């Protein structure tokens, strides 16, 4: 099985599950990009946001609610984000629940950074709103996604720009 399908295997492994019910499974991200980084996955086979239809609104709402509950338990006193990558590298839809400290040895590249700090990262509530209003989630085009991932490194708190990840990571510690 290709690594792109690794989330499907992780979601089925009881040792990796943080939470599970009849619709949803939560696992810890195996390569976390922050101190706290969880993935909320539907049990229904859905590859990406582009595969969602209006009848998935309640599923996304449930995923969001579970993400919020998890955040309130695990991410106390931390700023968090809930959202989806516009063009995910792994198959199976997954909601990121991530603390905004972005303190992780796995956060190594501008692509990693920009996947959470630019419009490449689609806020969970916005995805729900899009799906309710139009029957689909509005995502940037492939070329727009590629450009977003190549965006200059910029602090998500103060907009200061940096030439490399080590300097950015040192800088963001002052915001913690």
N, C-alpha and C positions, 0 to 999 in steps of 0.2 A: 504494500500500500504506500502511495506517495506521502511525503511529509505534509503535503497540503491538506490531507484528510486526518491529520493527527488529533484534531479537536474531537472528532467523532469517537475515536478510541478513548481519549481522555475522559470524555463525558460518560462513557460506559464503565469506566474503571471505578469501583466503589472506594478504593483507597485514595483516589484523587478528588472525590466529590465532597464539597463543603455543604451542599444542600441539594436535595432532589425532591420533586413531586411528580405528579402524572404528566405535567407539561414541560417542566424546566429542570435543568441541572446547572449547578454552579461549581466551577473549579477554580483553583488558584492558577494564574497564568504561570506557565513553566519558565518563561523568560520575562519576569516582571520588569516593567519600565518605571516603576516607582516602588516605594516601600510597601504599599498595599495595592495590589493589582489582581482583580478577579474577573472572570468571564462568566456571563450568564447566557446559557445556550438553550434554545428550544429543543425538545425531543423530536419534534417534527423535522423532517429533512428539508431545510431551506438553505440554499447556498449563500446568498447575499441579499442586501437590501433591495436589489433590483428584482428579486423573485417574490417580493411581498405583494399581497393584494389586500384590498379593503377588509376582507374577512380576517385578516391577521391583526387588526387593530387591538383587539382584546389580549392577544398573545403579547404584543409589544408593551401594552400597559402592565400586564402581569410581570414581564421581565423587568420593566422599570421599577415597579413596586418592590420586587425582590431585591433588586440592586440597591434601592434606598434603604431597605431594612438591613441589608448586609453592611452598608456604609455606616448606618447608625450604630451598629454593634461593633464593627471592626475599625472604623475610621474616626473614632470620637475625636473631636477638636481638630479635625483636619479638613481642609478644603478638598472636595472630590469632584470628579467629572464622571458623567454617565453618557456614553455615546458609542457610535459605531464608526469603523473606518469605511470611507466611501468606496475604496477599492481594496478589500482585505487580501492578505497574502494566503490566508487559510480558508478552506471550504468549511461551511456550516456557519450560519449567521451567529454572531456573538456580540453581546453588549459588554463593553469594557466598563468596569467600575474601578477607577484609578485615583489614587491620591495625587494631589498637585505638587507634592514635594519633588517628584521625578528623581528621587534619590535611589539609584540602582546601578550596579555594575553592568547590567544588561542594556542600559540606555547608552549606546556607544556612538551612534551616527546621527547625522542631520536628518536622515530619513526617519529614524525612530522618533526624534524630537518633533519633527514637523507633522508626523502622523497623529499627534495628540494636541498640537498647538496652532494648527491652521484650520481653515474650513474643510480640510480633508477629514477631520474628526466631526462627525455629524451628531449633534446633541440629541439625546434620546427623546426628549419632549418635542423637539422639532420634527424628528422622524415620525412620531405618533401624529402630530398635527398635519403633516404632509399626507400621510396615509388616510387620515379621516377626511381631509378636504378633497383629495384628488385620486385616491385609490392607489397611489404609488409614492415612494419616497424620492424626493428630488436629490440627485447626487451629481457632483461635477463630472464632466466628461473624462475619458481616459487621459486625454492630453492635459486637461486642467489638473487632474490628480497628479500626473507626473510633474507638472510645474510646481504644484503646492509642496510636493516632497523635496523639491530642490530649492525651496525658498531660503533666503538668508536666515541664519540662526538669530532668533530674537527672543529675549526674555518674555515669558508669558505674563509677568507681573508688571514690568515697567517699560517694556518695548525697547530696551537697550539691545543693540546688535553686537554679535560676536563672530570672530573668524573661525573658531573651532569649538568642539564639544568640551574639552577640559576647561577652557575659560568660562564658557556658559555654565557648566556644572558648578564651578567654584562660585560664580556670581549668584546663582539661584539659592545657594545656602544662606545668603543674607536675608532672604525673604521668608525663611522658615521660622 
